Amino acid sequence: MSSLYGALSIATGAMAAEQGAMDATSNNVANANTPGYSRQRPVLVESDPIVLGSITYGQGVTLQRLESVRDPILQLRIDQETQQQGQLNTYVSALQQAQVQFTGSNSDIPSQISNFFSSLNQLSTDPTNISLRQGVLTAAGNLATVFNNTSASLTQQQTNTDLSVTQTVQQVNTLTGQIAALNTQISQLQGVGQDASAFEDQRDVLIGHLSGLIDVSSIKSDNSLTLTTSNGTPLVVGGQSFSLATQTNLSGHQDVYAQGVDITSKLTSGQLAGLIQVRDQTLPGLVANLDTLASGLANALNTANAKGFDLYGNPGGNLFVPPPVSGQGYAATIAVQITDPSLIAASSDGSQGSNGNVAVLAAVQNANVAGGQTPSDYYASIVANVGNDVSNGSAELTASQLALTQLQDQLGSISGVSLNEEAVHMVQYQSAYDAAAKVVTTINEMLTTVINMGTLTG
Amino acid sequence: MSSIRVNPFPMPDLLAALDQLQQQTANTTLELATGSSINKPSDNPAGAAEVIRLNAESSQADSFQSSIGSINGQFSTADSTFSSVVTVLQRAISLGVEAANGTLSDADRAAVATELTGIQSQLLSLANTSYQGQYIFAGTATTQPFVVDPTQPSGVRYAGNTGINHVTIGAGYQLQVNVPGSQIFNGPGADMFLAINDMITAVQSNTGIGATVTEVGSALTYITGQRVFYGNALNQTQSQQTYLNTQSLSLSQQLNTVAGADFAALASQLVSNQTARTATLDAIGRIPQNSLFDFLK
């Protein structure tokens, strides 16, 4: 049998449920602009009914919980795209910095190569002229200097990139520590059946940051979360984080270690992978190209100079300090060997006025001395490669940014707070609350009626 | 709720679009300012490489021009030296003809011999002409090429060598720039110094003057033949200069095709960028700042 008191308790229960639902709305509106916030929605369920005889009496509504609206799969895709973007962003911005060295100017490598060979052409018109000979030495010095400077700039950039590797590893460690701490809080709350969505939102934000830095895979179980790099190295297991370490390698750069294992070459995306790619491949590749060009030129010119005779009638010696056989590191060190302009071997027969060997020296300009190409063609191909890398990388970056924006848009359409929607909910909850309050008032009147009945008969 | 939710925050998309427009405007402005469509390799990688090759070719052409300028000075000096030698030898011939006449007194012939001795020194000096400190008829030697040597029948010894220099004045174009003095002045059967020496002896002894006039005439003819080399060389450098000028022009046209900024296109690009930017800003400004909350009483 139902009673007025039973009805009263259903109505007050409804008021409590609507009030709880209003809490969700209120929290959503408050966090409308909070990054990473996922909107909450109240989960209202019908209370278990009571069956008395042939009649089933409903027992009103219960606010079971407040649920955050998430899409874990979408979140995962965003994290992956963020890793891709982190890597591309680092790679492209480093290349853009490097390509400045290969942007044309009046004093760049090809200009100095041209100047050097022009000075030789001038010398051929008057091979005994000391000021023309000095002109050749000066041009050779300028050529060596521009190689030194360009190589030094690229090496400096490599050193800076190495510093960024160390800093990024520190950031990764900070983030994994924070995520592990959140994991502990989340599992504690969930263990006692409480809502941990605020912490989960924070953790999603941190995982997003971490994804920008390193290729991270996440495995979620009931109460815990495991983060590993894509090759399986654990970063966070539940409440425990595993720090990455750096160690100086043979080339003086920092390698990345996870629990004693070198994972430098195994990192595939994120800022850290981008930095390592730039530091270990892109920049050394460019420096090696310059080494090939500088050593090719120096070897060919030394050989050519040795074929002739200097102004003293002696066979020509080295014009440039000879490069190592491998050519490695030569662009950084190339220097003119001689300071006496008379030592330029212009003569082909030992007579002072002969210019026959100048043509041999000048022919190096059009000889295939570097990578099977002429000096200027080889340099042009370096520039074309740098340009292509920047241009392709930028295109990939733009595509990745577009994909990320779309994914975030999609996530926003699922988890973002819409004020209009919240206003509608507020109106709904308010009117339901009002109605329940009206029911309470009515039941109160009914009870008054019952009580007054007693007064009349008594 | 069955309707599709839309992202309540369209701002990031619009901001990205705005960034991109700003980047485009910056690029366009840079191209306009520099007049070049390639301001860094990534603007046009193949074009940037082409620019380097074209610049190298262009500076090589400039270098050939400047070499031609230098050797032309040497050629002109040589040519005017030949001119003087010819004049002097012609004077020697007329003196010889005069002396062979037989009507001259001994004193007159002595005077002729003296003048011929002067001519001999003049010729020696001409054969030792230098240009910017370098003897032009010494072959590739740097010493004075013709020196007085009484032990020689001609009284003059060639101290230079037979070396020949070439100067590159075009891609694979090597121009010979000198003829050794021995080849010019000591021609077989046409030795200028021997001919003059013989003439002086003949005038002094008044015997066989006519034969020495013929001898000097042969030397003159031979030297005139040698002079053709320098005339030809000057012609060659002139036509090469014309060719190099055309080449430089063509290279700069190619450079312009590869890397020149298209001002008309850039100007219209700038305008359309500005329009798009204004429209995007307008769109951002029009994003409703209100919501249903504002209408609830």
Contacts between the chains, C-beta under 8 A, distances in Angstrom:
chain1	res1	chain2	res2	distance
A	32	B	8	8.0
A	96	B	40	7.9
A	96	B	42	7.4
A	99	B	40	5.6
A	99	B	41	5.1
A	99	B	42	6.1
A	100	B	40	7.3
A	102	B	41	5.5
A	102	B	48	8.0
A	103	B	39	7.2
A	103	B	40	4.9
A	103	B	41	6.6
A	104	B	38	7.9
A	104	B	48	7.5
A	104	B	51	6.5
A	104	B	52	7.2
A	104	B	55	7.5
A	110	B	52	5.1
A	110	B	55	6.5
A	110	B	56	6.0
A	111	B	55	7.5
A	111	B	59	7.6
A	113	B	56	7.4
A	114	B	55	7.3
A	114	B	56	5.7
A	114	B	59	3.9
A	114	B	60	6.9
A	114	B	63	7.6
A	115	B	59	7.7
A	117	B	60	7.2
A	117	B	63	6.9
A	118	B	59	6.5
A	118	B	60	7.7
A	118	B	62	7.3
A	118	B	63	3.8
A	118	B	66	7.2
A	121	B	63	4.6
A	121	B	64	6.9
A	121	B	66	7.4
A	121	B	67	4.9
A	121	B	167	7.7
A	121	B	168	6.3
A	122	B	63	7.5
A	122	B	66	6.5
A	122	B	67	6.5
A	122	B	70	6.9
A	124	B	67	6.7
A	124	B	165	7.6
A	124	B	166	7.9
A	124	B	167	4.9
A	124	B	168	6.6
A	125	B	67	5.2
A	125	B	70	3.7
A	125	B	71	5.2
A	125	B	74	7.6
A	125	B	167	5.5
A	125	B	177	7.6
A	126	B	70	6.5
A	126	B	132	6.1
A	126	B	134	6.3
A	127	B	165	7.3
A	128	B	133	7.4
A	128	B	134	5.9
A	128	B	142	5.6
A	129	B	132	7.0
A	129	B	133	7.5
A	129	B	134	7.8
A	347	B	140	7.2
A	349	B	140	6.9
A	349	B	163	6.1
A	351	B	139	7.2
A	351	B	140	4.2
A	351	B	141	5.3
A	351	B	142	7.6
A	351	B	161	5.6
A	351	B	163	5.2
A	352	B	140	7.4
A	352	B	141	7.0
A	352	B	142	4.2
A	353	B	134	6.3
A	353	B	135	8.0
A	353	B	138	6.6
A	353	B	139	7.2
A	353	B	140	4.1
A	353	B	141	5.8
A	353	B	142	4.9
A	353	B	163	6.9
A	353	B	165	7.2
A	354	B	140	3.8
A	354	B	163	5.3
A	354	B	165	6.4
A	355	B	140	7.6
A	355	B	165	4.7
A	355	B	166	7.5
A	355	B	167	7.1
A	356	B	140	7.8
A	356	B	163	8.0
A	356	B	165	7.0
A	356	B	166	7.4
A	359	B	166	6.5
A	359	B	168	6.0
A	359	B	174	6.7
A	362	B	168	6.3
A	365	B	60	7.2
A	366	B	171	7.3
A	376	B	52	6.0
A	376	B	53	6.1
A	376	B	56	3.8
A	377	B	53	6.5
A	379	B	52	6.0
A	380	B	48	7.8
A	380	B	49	3.8
A	380	B	50	7.4
A	380	B	52	4.1
A	380	B	53	5.3
A	381	B	49	6.4
A	383	B	41	4.9
A	383	B	45	7.3
A	383	B	48	5.0
A	383	B	49	5.4
A	383	B	52	6.0
A	384	B	41	7.2
A	384	B	45	4.6
A	384	B	46	5.9
A	384	B	48	6.5
A	384	B	49	3.8
A	385	B	45	7.5
A	386	B	41	5.1
A	386	B	42	7.6
A	386	B	45	7.6
A	387	B	40	7.5
A	387	B	41	3.1
A	387	B	42	4.7
A	387	B	43	7.4
A	387	B	44	7.2
A	387	B	45	2.9
A	387	B	46	7.9
A	387	B	48	5.2
A	387	B	49	7.7
A	388	B	42	7.8
A	388	B	45	4.4
A	390	B	40	7.7
A	390	B	41	6.8
A	390	B	42	3.5
A	391	B	42	4.4
A	391	B	45	6.0
A	394	B	42	6.8
A	401	B	16	7.0
A	405	B	12	6.3
A	405	B	13	5.9
A	405	B	16	6.0
A	408	B	12	6.8
A	409	B	7	4.7
A	409	B	12	7.9
A	409	B	13	6.7
A	410	B	7	7.6
A	412	B	7	3.5
A	412	B	8	6.7
A	412	B	9	5.5
A	413	B	4	7.6
A	413	B	5	4.7
A	413	B	6	5.5
A	413	B	7	4.4
A	414	B	5	6.8
A	416	B	7	5.8
A	416	B	8	4.8
A	416	B	9	5.9
A	417	B	8	6.5
A	418	B	5	6.9
A	418	B	8	4.4
A	419	B	8	7.1
A	419	B	291	3.7
A	419	B	292	6.9
A	419	B	293	6.2
A	420	B	291	5.2
A	420	B	292	4.6
A	421	B	5	7.8
A	422	B	293	7.9
A	423	B	291	6.2
A	423	B	292	3.5
A	423	B	293	4.9
A	423	B	296	6.2
A	424	B	292	6.6
A	426	B	296	7.6
A	427	B	296	6.8
